[in-house]
Amino acid sequence: MGGICPLSDIRANTISNAAGTGPIDLHKQSAAKAYHKCDSTGVLYSDTLNVSSLVEGNPTGKYEINLTNSMSDSNYSFNFSPTNTATAYTGICGSTTANSFEGWVVKVIDASRLSRPNCSAIHGGLA
């Protein structure tokens, strides 16, 4: 005996700290706390994470992305970008709250705002 036994699968409902009183701390790691991708009509793809809805605002090109689980505050980092690269569009990050954030899809040449497929990812602490 005494050999190394490789693990092929670890399954758990909860991973606690050594004292068993809370979740483990993740050090030197980061994972997205939310992400989305939507099509040109604003419909979210099914594999979004922590996004409850996406609302196209007025004017056209402004999107509000609402979170299922709130962030710890409004000082998180996120990226927002169009997914249609056929024309020169860029994503502009707007305001944030603990429950939602804004993004704009803007045409680089003339700064017009258009509806386009878009995506985002958030990094920061959950509430």
CYANA upper distance limits for C-alpha pairs under 8 A (distance plus 0.5 A):
 14 THR  CA     23 PRO  CA      8.49
 15 ILE  CA     23 PRO  CA      6.79
 15 ILE  CA     24 ILE  CA      7.22
 16 SER  CA     20 GLY  CA      5.68
 16 SER  CA     21 THR  CA      7.20
 16 SER  CA     22 GLY  CA      5.84
 16 SER  CA     23 PRO  CA      5.05
 16 SER  CA     24 ILE  CA      5.89
 17 ASN  CA     21 THR  CA      6.98
 17 ASN  CA     22 GLY  CA      6.16
 17 ASN  CA     23 PRO  CA      5.96
 17 ASN  CA     24 ILE  CA      5.02
 17 ASN  CA     25 ASP  CA      8.02
 18 ALA  CA     24 ILE  CA      8.49
 26 LEU  CA     30 SER  CA      8.45
 30 SER  CA    123 HIS  CA      7.94
 31 ALA  CA    123 HIS  CA      7.34
 32 ALA  CA    121 ALA  CA      6.80
 32 ALA  CA    122 ILE  CA      6.03
 32 ALA  CA    123 HIS  CA      5.57
 32 ALA  CA    124 GLY  CA      8.29
 33 LYS  CA     49 LEU  CA      7.89
 33 LYS  CA     50 ASN  CA      7.48
 33 LYS  CA    121 ALA  CA      8.06
 33 LYS  CA    122 ILE  CA      6.07
 33 LYS  CA    123 HIS  CA      6.12
 33 LYS  CA    124 GLY  CA      7.34
 33 LYS  CA    125 GLY  CA      8.06
 33 LYS  CA    126 LEU  CA      7.65
 34 ALA  CA     48 THR  CA      8.00
 34 ALA  CA     49 LEU  CA      5.38
 34 ALA  CA     50 ASN  CA      5.36
 34 ALA  CA     51 VAL  CA      6.96
 34 ALA  CA     67 LEU  CA      8.18
 34 ALA  CA    121 ALA  CA      6.17
 34 ALA  CA    122 ILE  CA      5.67
 34 ALA  CA    123 HIS  CA      7.96
 35 TYR  CA     48 THR  CA      6.21
 35 TYR  CA     49 LEU  CA      5.70
 35 TYR  CA     50 ASN  CA      7.43
 35 TYR  CA     51 VAL  CA      7.40
 35 TYR  CA    119 CYS  CA      7.77
 35 TYR  CA    120 SER  CA      5.83
 35 TYR  CA    121 ALA  CA      4.69
 35 TYR  CA    122 ILE  CA      6.79
 36 HIS  CA     44 LEU  CA      7.42
 36 HIS  CA     45 TYR  CA      7.81
 36 HIS  CA     47 ASP  CA      8.16
 36 HIS  CA     48 THR  CA      5.19
 36 HIS  CA     49 LEU  CA      7.05
 36 HIS  CA     51 VAL  CA      7.21
 36 HIS  CA    119 CYS  CA      5.79
 36 HIS  CA    120 SER  CA      5.96
 36 HIS  CA    121 ALA  CA      7.26
 37 LYS  CA     44 LEU  CA      6.42
 37 LYS  CA     45 TYR  CA      6.34
 37 LYS  CA     48 THR  CA      7.30
 37 LYS  CA    117 PRO  CA      7.96
 37 LYS  CA    118 ASN  CA      6.30
 37 LYS  CA    119 CYS  CA      4.68
 37 LYS  CA    120 SER  CA      7.27
 38 CYS  CA     42 GLY  CA      5.96
 38 CYS  CA     43 VAL  CA      5.72
 38 CYS  CA     44 LEU  CA      4.73
 38 CYS  CA     45 TYR  CA      6.04
 38 CYS  CA    117 PRO  CA      6.00
 38 CYS  CA    118 ASN  CA      6.19
 38 CYS  CA    119 CYS  CA      6.95
 39 ASP  CA     43 VAL  CA      6.06
 39 ASP  CA     44 LEU  CA      7.18
 39 ASP  CA     45 TYR  CA      7.85
 39 ASP  CA    116 ARG  CA      7.98
 39 ASP  CA    117 PRO  CA      5.10
 39 ASP  CA    118 ASN  CA      7.59
 40 SER  CA    115 SER  CA      7.25
 40 SER  CA    116 ARG  CA      5.48
 40 SER  CA    117 PRO  CA      4.78
 40 SER  CA    118 ASN  CA      8.34
 41 THR  CA    115 SER  CA      8.33
 41 THR  CA    116 ARG  CA      8.24
 41 THR  CA    117 PRO  CA      7.88
 42 GLY  CA     54 LEU  CA      7.53
 42 GLY  CA     55 VAL  CA      8.06
 42 GLY  CA     56 GLU  CA      7.67
 42 GLY  CA    117 PRO  CA      7.41
 43 VAL  CA     54 LEU  CA      8.29
 44 LEU  CA     48 THR  CA      7.72
 44 LEU  CA     53 SER  CA      8.14
 44 LEU  CA     54 LEU  CA      7.73
 50 ASN  CA     67 LEU  CA      6.10
 50 ASN  CA     68 THR  CA      5.45
 50 ASN  CA     69 ASN  CA      6.64
 51 VAL  CA     65 ILE  CA      7.43
 51 VAL  CA     66 ASN  CA      6.33
 51 VAL  CA     67 LEU  CA      4.93
 51 VAL  CA     68 THR  CA      5.78
 52 SER  CA     65 ILE  CA      8.32
 52 SER  CA     66 ASN  CA      6.11
 52 SER  CA     67 LEU  CA      5.84
 52 SER  CA     68 THR  CA      5.42
 53 SER  CA     65 ILE  CA      6.55
 53 SER  CA     66 ASN  CA      5.76
 53 SER  CA     67 LEU  CA      7.75
 54 LEU  CA     63 TYR  CA      7.17
 54 LEU  CA     64 GLU  CA      6.22
 54 LEU  CA     65 ILE  CA      5.06
 54 LEU  CA     66 ASN  CA      6.72
 55 VAL  CA     63 TYR  CA      6.08
 55 VAL  CA     64 GLU  CA      5.66
 55 VAL  CA     65 ILE  CA      7.00
 56 GLU  CA     60 THR  CA      7.52
 56 GLU  CA     61 GLY  CA      7.45
 56 GLU  CA     62 LYS  CA      6.30
 56 GLU  CA     63 TYR  CA      5.00
 56 GLU  CA     64 GLU  CA      6.94
 57 GLY  CA     61 GLY  CA      7.71
 57 GLY  CA     62 LYS  CA      5.62
 57 GLY  CA     63 TYR  CA      6.13
 57 GLY  CA     64 GLU  CA      7.50
 58 ASN  CA     62 LYS  CA      7.01
 59 PRO  CA    113 ARG  CA      8.24
 60 THR  CA    113 ARG  CA      6.50
 60 THR  CA    114 LEU  CA      6.17
 60 THR  CA    115 SER  CA      6.63
 61 GLY  CA    104 TRP  CA      5.90
 61 GLY  CA    105 VAL  CA      5.55
 61 GLY  CA    106 VAL  CA      7.44
 61 GLY  CA    113 ARG  CA      5.27
 61 GLY  CA    114 LEU  CA      5.03
 61 GLY  CA    115 SER  CA      5.32
 61 GLY  CA    116 ARG  CA      7.90
 62 LYS  CA    102 GLU  CA      7.54
 62 LYS  CA    103 GLY  CA      6.46
 62 LYS  CA    104 TRP  CA      5.08
 62 LYS  CA    105 VAL  CA      7.22
 62 LYS  CA    113 ARG  CA      8.17
 63 TYR  CA    102 GLU  CA      6.06
 63 TYR  CA    103 GLY  CA      5.76
 63 TYR  CA    104 TRP  CA      6.67
 64 GLU  CA    100 SER  CA      7.26
 64 GLU  CA    101 PHE  CA      6.27
 64 GLU  CA    102 GLU  CA      5.10
 64 GLU  CA    103 GLY  CA      7.12
 65 ILE  CA    100 SER  CA      5.98
 65 ILE  CA    101 PHE  CA      6.00
 65 ILE  CA    102 GLU  CA      6.77
 65 ILE  CA    103 GLY  CA      8.42
 66 ASN  CA     99 ASN  CA      6.59
 66 ASN  CA    100 SER  CA      4.89
 66 ASN  CA    101 PHE  CA      7.36
 67 LEU  CA     99 ASN  CA      5.84
 67 LEU  CA    100 SER  CA      6.07
 68 THR  CA     99 ASN  CA      8.21
 69 ASN  CA     99 ASN  CA      7.78
 69 ASN  CA    126 LEU  CA      7.79
 69 ASN  CA    127 ALA  CA      8.05
 70 SER  CA     98 ALA  CA      5.82
 70 SER  CA     99 ASN  CA      5.33
 70 SER  CA    100 SER  CA      8.45
 70 SER  CA    126 LEU  CA      6.63
 70 SER  CA    127 ALA  CA      6.18
 71 MET  CA     76 TYR  CA      8.09
 71 MET  CA     98 ALA  CA      5.30
 71 MET  CA     99 ASN  CA      7.03
 71 MET  CA    124 GLY  CA      7.74
 71 MET  CA    125 GLY  CA      6.34
 71 MET  CA    126 LEU  CA      4.61
 71 MET  CA    127 ALA  CA      5.40
 72 SER  CA     98 ALA  CA      6.83
 72 SER  CA    124 GLY  CA      8.45
 72 SER  CA    125 GLY  CA      6.00
 72 SER  CA    126 LEU  CA      5.36
 72 SER  CA    127 ALA  CA      4.30
 73 ASP  CA     97 THR  CA      7.44
 73 ASP  CA     98 ALA  CA      5.32
 73 ASP  CA    125 GLY  CA      8.44
 73 ASP  CA    127 ALA  CA      7.91
 74 SER  CA     96 THR  CA      5.96
 74 SER  CA     97 THR  CA      4.98
 74 SER  CA     98 ALA  CA      5.15
 75 ASN  CA     96 THR  CA      7.99
 75 ASN  CA    124 GLY  CA      8.43
 76 TYR  CA    122 ILE  CA      7.63
 76 TYR  CA    123 HIS  CA      6.67
 76 TYR  CA    124 GLY  CA      5.36
 76 TYR  CA    125 GLY  CA      7.82
 77 SER  CA    122 ILE  CA      6.33
 77 SER  CA    123 HIS  CA      5.80
 77 SER  CA    124 GLY  CA      6.78
 78 PHE  CA     93 CYS  CA      8.12
 78 PHE  CA    120 SER  CA      7.39
 78 PHE  CA    121 ALA  CA      6.05
 78 PHE  CA    122 ILE  CA      4.78
 78 PHE  CA    123 HIS  CA      6.63
 79 ASN  CA     93 CYS  CA      7.20
 79 ASN  CA    120 SER  CA      5.83
 79 ASN  CA    121 ALA  CA      6.13
 79 ASN  CA    122 ILE  CA      7.27
 80 PHE  CA     91 GLY  CA      5.87
 80 PHE  CA     92 ILE  CA      7.01
 80 PHE  CA     93 CYS  CA      6.49
 80 PHE  CA    103 GLY  CA      6.42
 80 PHE  CA    104 TRP  CA      8.31
 80 PHE  CA    118 ASN  CA      7.72
 80 PHE  CA    119 CYS  CA      6.34
 80 PHE  CA    120 SER  CA      4.91
 80 PHE  CA    121 ALA  CA      7.55
 81 SER  CA     90 THR  CA      6.62
 81 SER  CA     91 GLY  CA      4.64
 81 SER  CA     92 ILE  CA      7.77
 81 SER  CA    103 GLY  CA      8.45
 81 SER  CA    105 VAL  CA      7.59
 81 SER  CA    118 ASN  CA      6.05
 81 SER  CA    119 CYS  CA      6.07
 81 SER  CA    120 SER  CA      6.90
 82 PRO  CA     89 TYR  CA      7.16
 82 PRO  CA     90 THR  CA      6.74
 82 PRO  CA     91 GLY  CA      6.36
 82 PRO  CA    105 VAL  CA      6.73
 82 PRO  CA    116 ARG  CA      6.85
 82 PRO  CA    117 PRO  CA      6.22
 82 PRO  CA    118 ASN  CA      4.53
 82 PRO  CA    119 CYS  CA      6.79
 83 THR  CA    116 ARG  CA      7.91
 83 THR  CA    117 PRO  CA      5.89
 83 THR  CA    118 ASN  CA      5.46
 83 THR  CA    119 CYS  CA      7.13
 84 ASN  CA     89 TYR  CA      8.23
 84 ASN  CA    116 ARG  CA      7.19
 84 ASN  CA    117 PRO  CA      6.72
 84 ASN  CA    118 ASN  CA      8.10
 85 THR  CA     89 TYR  CA      7.46
 87 THR  CA    107 LYS  CA      8.32
 88 ALA  CA    107 LYS  CA      6.47
 88 ALA  CA    108 VAL  CA      6.10
 88 ALA  CA    109 ILE  CA      7.70
 89 TYR  CA    105 VAL  CA      7.13
 89 TYR  CA    106 VAL  CA      5.95
 89 TYR  CA    107 LYS  CA      4.80
 89 TYR  CA    108 VAL  CA      5.87
 90 THR  CA    105 VAL  CA      6.41
 90 THR  CA    106 VAL  CA      5.92
 90 THR  CA    107 LYS  CA      6.88
 90 THR  CA    108 VAL  CA      6.93
 91 GLY  CA    103 GLY  CA      7.17
 91 GLY  CA    104 TRP  CA      6.07
 91 GLY  CA    105 VAL  CA      5.35
 91 GLY  CA    106 VAL  CA      6.78
 92 ILE  CA    103 GLY  CA      6.11
 92 ILE  CA    104 TRP  CA      5.47
 92 ILE  CA    105 VAL  CA      7.03
 92 ILE  CA    106 VAL  CA      7.82
 93 CYS  CA    102 GLU  CA      6.78
 93 CYS  CA    103 GLY  CA      5.21
 93 CYS  CA    104 TRP  CA      7.03
 94 GLY  CA    101 PHE  CA      7.21
 94 GLY  CA    102 GLU  CA      5.05
 94 GLY  CA    103 GLY  CA      5.63
 94 GLY  CA    104 TRP  CA      7.53
 95 SER  CA    101 PHE  CA      6.23
 95 SER  CA    102 GLU  CA      5.98
 95 SER  CA    103 GLY  CA      8.46
 96 THR  CA    100 SER  CA      6.49
 96 THR  CA    101 PHE  CA      4.76
 96 THR  CA    102 GLU  CA      7.02
 97 THR  CA    101 PHE  CA      6.64
104 TRP  CA    113 ARG  CA      7.81
105 VAL  CA    113 ARG  CA      6.29
105 VAL  CA    114 LEU  CA      6.61
105 VAL  CA    115 SER  CA      7.40
105 VAL  CA    116 ARG  CA      7.39
105 VAL  CA    118 ASN  CA      8.27
106 VAL  CA    111 ALA  CA      6.05
106 VAL  CA    112 SER  CA      6.22
106 VAL  CA    113 ARG  CA      5.01
106 VAL  CA    114 LEU  CA      6.88
107 LYS  CA    111 ALA  CA      5.45
107 LYS  CA    112 SER  CA      5.81
107 LYS  CA    113 ARG  CA      6.64
107 LYS  CA    114 LEU  CA      7.71
108 VAL  CA    112 SER  CA      8.33
